[in-house]
């Protein structure tokens, strides 16, 4: 039997781990499993391990076995204030807050399985001053921030007082889509045309126009990653940008031209998950500045993404990434899933490896041995 030994063999990978497109199997939750609406607008996992889905027809709680839905009831003041749910947030005191599209804020009372409503009343100046809520965020001082189509509100939970912040210069673009906090503890807000940050000293919002005041580009999402980098997802521009707040300047990211970005999330320290309007899910390696994964709906593959228009992405603490799409499903996948690596050539001689591998063996030193049907023996040390 002929044996060929390559002591320093290094294989050339056709598909690297997370190179090209990772092999990801998407799982789906549909209305048949109890999802109250196919349109999921927000997703979180709470401190008790429950998944919560904000939908256009009720609030869903999922315990990995079944879904329980909370609906508005006109005859029950302890029910949720609206079925049109836009935002869910759990603060550091493990309070669960729910923002609705047109009927204020709700606090979930876990002990009694009911909701406490905060609804705009004209004769209550210290109460909530907005109807529709698109975003919720608690800063490092324990203040709860609300983004709405009427601007920004801050809720002082200790005093029970809401503070409203108007921005007349934004005119018809006062809708706040995201709220984030940077590494300097500054709170940032995104609207269609501007970014705003809160100044603690003046108790006011400062306005910044990354694309200018007359640009056709709309900002759809703001995300500040673990490294403090600002990312902007846009419509009408080149898709994805880095924003530099110190100079109020932007930097387009190559590969996202003509891509409309709707949502952003992080998967590990250097993977940015980019949800788009029609191009599915893109995985961007921020360290190597490269798109390393593309996932769209494939009607021939039931394990593909259920739809190519992504509404939101949420990465939980147990290795699952959840995706809301404009389809009939809520999708999720295990982010620790690794693709197969296809080794087909040696590096030193650039000679093909046999296609008829019939045996494999490995040891504790990360060495792999492969035997082929035609009598060749291959050796690979994964450390080298």
Order of alpha helices (4+ residues) and beta strands (2+ residues): beta-beta-beta-beta-beta-beta-beta-beta-beta-beta-beta-beta-beta-beta-beta-beta-beta-beta-beta-beta-beta-beta-beta-beta-beta-beta-beta-beta-beta-beta-beta-beta-beta
